[in-house]
Amino acid sequence: MAKLLIIDDERAIRSTLREILEYENYEVEDIDNGIDGIELIKKNSYDLVLCDIKMNKMDGMEVLEQALALKPDLPFIMISGHGTVETAIEASKKGAFDFVSKPPDLNRLLITVRNALDRGNLVTETKVLKRKASKTRQILGTSESINKILETIERVAPTEARVLITGANGSGKELVARWLHEKSNRADAPLIEVNCAAIPSELIESELFGHEKGSFTSAVKQRIGKFELANGGTLFLDEIGDMSLSAQAKVLRALQENKITKVGGEKEQDVNVRVLAATNKDLLKEIELGNFRMDLYHRLNVINIHVPNLNERIEDIPEIATQFLTEICTDYGMPVKKINEDAIKALQRLTWSGNIRELHNMIERLIILSDKVITEADVNAFANPGSAAGARVTQDNHSVNSGNGFNFDQFANFQDYKDHAEKEYIKFKLEKNNWNVSKTADDIDIQRSHLYSKIEKFGLKRNE
């Protein structure tokens, strides 16, 4: 039921409007002056405000300006007994949805109210969809390490310097890359992402540089590569440590000469691309093992930004968890749940091997399975038994408090325990994604072929 507020200093008008709108099943509140109206708007959530223009204490136009400064998407319908075209235009310029003259025509009023509410709903839905479509969210946290990252982004983003972003899976490397692009002089140009670990080694060169028709068996038409698509913008090479040596050589040449050649082609193309790279591997160790080129490493590592594990900045968990609560509840179309202080402390005591990504999944699970207020007991009960966050050893019997109860004595060695945890984790993710293997592979950040191998290894089967 939509909640409406009427602000008008004439009792008869307020009573008439209230009677009409309540008959149409709207929830209505009213107030006789703009100052108190602003206070109500601050405290409560309204779907629409109907506001008189000529009032004592505070003019309706001033109410409109102050209210929209507080809540920019709140629809306003202005009402006046001295309506003129100039007044209507002024109200529209200040952000009013529509203007209605006194005494209001019943049919026109109800149509205007309905249209204003529809617009408000569309604005809310559009914001949710835009946030879903855009992967760029704020970098949350006030820890020293996060403040250092934010400061580095501000300094480095406007330059053309290449950046190597390091950190564990799920720690937020992609988010850092997105903000480097957003705050750069290339923000209006595309940001093109390539997950080097997700592309087979024999196809990575085609993916990056494109190919000519007939250059290999399945090349039935010409393909534009990621370098060309990112021309004028930013190319983000995620998991660069998994790139084949042959592709590394071509990337190095592209960075040195700002030129690319399609697979099977002879013509060189100029490209103007800023390259950002990320990896969860120790590239210096990979260089020693012969898996990564030292010259490419130095080309990419002009600026290094290391993203810490969530375990290294647990003071940021309250802010991150609260933000996830708001976002996920909004996406689900449900009232935002609360999480109490003890539950937050319980989250801070867990071990987050999956970092921010694992915390997001945990909050989503708590929202689904908990009541209106998430408690410490909920956190302990619903921590994923297949993850490090769910594993807890008691002092007395070394049992794992995972909700389904097992103890370490059943595992002959460490590998057996790791296999068990991995199996439970993959099973949980598959069931969460309704056994969509491609989606699950993306969710847990491994190649689809590897996931199929794990399913076969552990004998996982879908429950019909």
Secondary structure, 3 states (H helix, E strand, C coil): CCEEEEECCCHHHHHHHHHHHHHCCCEEEEECCHHHHHHHHHHCCCCEEEEECCCCCCCHHHHHHHHHHHCCCCCEEEEECCCCHHHHHHHHHCCCCEEEECCCCHHHHHHHHHHHHHHHHHHHHHHHHHHHHCCCCCCCCCCHHHHHHHHHHHHHCCCCCCEEEECCCCCCHHHHHHHHHHCCCCCCCCEEEEEHHHCCCCCHHHHHHEECCCCCCCCCCCEECHHHHCCCCEEEEECHHHCCHHHHHHHHHHHHHCEEECECCCCEEECCCEEEEEECCCHHHHHHCCCCCHHHHHHHCCEEEECCCHHHHHHHHHHHHHHHHHHHHHHHCCCCCEECHHHHHHHHHCCCCCHHHHHHHHHHHHHHHCCCEECHHHHHHHCCCCCHHHCCECCCCCEECCCCCEEHHHCCCHHHHHHHHHHHHHHHHHHHCCCCHHHHHHHHCCCHHHHHHHHHHHCCCCCC
